[in-house]
Amino acid sequence: MRRVWLDDIREAPSGWTWVKTSADAIALLATGDVAEISLDHDLGDDVVNGTGYSVVCWIEEAVATRGFVPPKMQIHSANVVGRERMARGIQVIERLVREAVAAYADSHTTRALPRSIGSGRSGRSDLSERVDEFLADGFGQPDWDRDLKSEPPR
């Protein structure tokens, strides 16, 4: 897994792959072989080279629509407005990832429901096995002669 440094001027630190355009950064991200990316916002000519924000938008779209697993992301841009914009995009990506992980966990977790509500007066521990018996006996319907020893209300 590689670490990608996106910047048009500042050289990459040792151990990082230096790319100067958003298209080059996106091409590396698309391989799935990027563990970490550090982003500059301004890459010279925005039309030709794109911006760091373009990369954040690509990652956000890939996470939202294709289940892309984003790399660790950091920003080293000196452009305050661009930095804030990219930071907001990264927050959205992190939220999308949290939601995807939660949805996956929900769909892959077995929820064991309690088999019994306890033995109670019946001495039998599993109510689910007795449902038909209860319904056949008129469970929930008062037996005025037996239960209340009185006349039903008029």
C-alpha positions, 0 to 999 in steps of 0.5 A: 500500500502506498502513501500519496502526496498531492502537491504541485510544488512541495516535494513529497516526504520520504516514503510518499508517492508524489503526484501533481494533478488530481487526475494522477491522484485519482488514478492511484486511488482507483487501483485500491493500493493507497493507504494514505493521501495528503492533499494540497488544494491549489495545484496550479491551473485548476482547469488543467490540474484540478484541485485537492477538492476534486480528489475529495469529491471523487472519494466521496462519490466512490464511497457513496456509490461503489463502497470504496474504502477510502484511505486515511486522508490529511490536508497540508494545503496553505489555502485556508478556504480550500482546506476548510472545504476539503475538511468538510468533504472528508467529514462527509466521507467519514460519516458515509463510512460510519453509516456503511459500517453500521448498516453492514454490522446490522445486516450481519449480526444475529439478534437472538431473541429470548426463547422464554419469558420464564416459567411463571405459574405454569412451570413450563419455561417456553411460552412459544411452545405453548402458544397454540395451547393458549389460543385454543383455550381462549387465552386472554378471554376471561372464564367468568365462572372459573376466574372471577366467580361472578357475573360478567358486566352487563 
